[in-house]
Amino acid sequence: MQTKRTRAASPAPSSTASTPAPDDARPPAKCGRVTTLEDMRLAFMERFNPDKFSAEEILQAQMANWRSPVYNHFITPPTITEVDGEVRYKFVCAKPTQTVEK
């Protein structure tokens, strides 16, 4: 017969300790890392300001940094589309069976 091991109980929280608000509970971002969708949007706007650059110029700048071999699977360059005022790229598979919009 095996003996069951038990874990010592954790100390009870102090009554003076406050529970952090949900925003405070998130660990701090690593240097240069984007943590929320809004942060991502702001970082994109700072780097690729659509008031200064055309959609084609932004696409070319982004493509220059694409290093993943997955992009080789698609026809280059992707088609630029606009949905509800938002620019998106339409990736067409090199084998014309599937289309992915990002």
N, C-alpha and C positions, 0 to 999 in steps of 0.2 A: 504494500500500500504506500502511495506517495504522499508526502506531506505538502500541504498547500502553503505556499509562501504568501505572506501579506505585506503590503507596503505600509510604511508609517504614514499617518495622516498628515497632510500639509497644515501648517499653522493657519489659524483663522485670520482673515484679513483684519487690519486695524480699523477701528471705527472712525478714525480721523482720515483715513485714505479716501480720496475721491475717485470715482470712476471717470476715466477720461471720456471726453466726447468722441463720437465716431471719427471726426477729422483728426483728433489728437492721437487716436489709436494707431493710425497708419505709421509705419516706420519711416524715418526720414529718407528722402530720395538719395540715391547714390549720385555722386558728382556727375552732372551732365545727363542724367537719366530723366526721361519723361515718365510721369506717374499716372496721369489721368488723360481722358480723351480731350479735355479742354487744354491741358498742357501740350498734348500732341498737336492740336490745332494751332495753338499760339506759336509753337516751335516751327511748324510748317510755314505759317504766315510770315514769321521773322526771316526765315531762310529763302522762301520762294514767294515773295510778295506779288500777288496777281495784279497790283496796281503798277508795278514796275516791269513785270515780265509777262509775255504771252503764254498761253497754255502750252504751245509748242516748245518754247524756250524752257519752261519748267520741266516738261517731259524729258527733253534732251539732257538737262542738268541732272535729273533723277536717274536716267538710264546710265549716265556716266559712272554712277556709284553702285549699280546693280552688279553684284559679284556672284550671286547664287547661280549654279548651273540650271536651275529650274526654268529660268527665263529662256534658255535655249529651246525649250519645248514649244514656245509660242512664236508666232510670226512677229517680226520686229519692223517698225515700232508698233506698239498697240494703238488702237484707234481711240481718239479723245472723244468722249461723249459728255453730255451735261444732263443731269437728272435733278430736278427741283433746285436749279441754281448751283449745284455742286458738280465740279469737274471730276470725271472718273475715267479710268482707262479700261478699254475693252480688249482683253487678251484672247486671241483666237489661236486655238491649237494648231500646230504645224500640220497635223493630220486633221483635216476639217471634219471632225466629229463632235467636238464640244467647244463651247465658248464660256469664258469666265469673265465676270465684270468685277472690278475692284475699286 
